[in-house]
Amino acid sequence: MTEKEPSSLIPSMRLDDLLAELQSRLEAVLATRDRVHALLEAVVSIGSDLDLEV
């Protein structure tokens, strides 16, 4: 089975399918946001203990 381009799938999808897809993408965005936030906290934590004069 050949996959169609994402934009060509949207008109044929039902509302429930679109909402499920939206929820899935939002969860992925939130997970990425959490990882970036954790990385930023680690960078700040490491950087706050550095002494530039040394």
C-alpha positions, 0 to 999 in steps of 0.5 A: 500500500502506498502512503499518500502525502499528509496534506492529501490525507486530511480531506478524507479523514473523519473528525475523530481521526483528525482529533486523534492525530492532533492529540498525538502531535500535541503529546509529541510537542509536550514531550519535546518541550519537557526534554528541552526544559530539562536540558536547559536546567542542566545547562544552567546548573552546570554553568552556574558553578563555573568560575571564569577567572580560573 
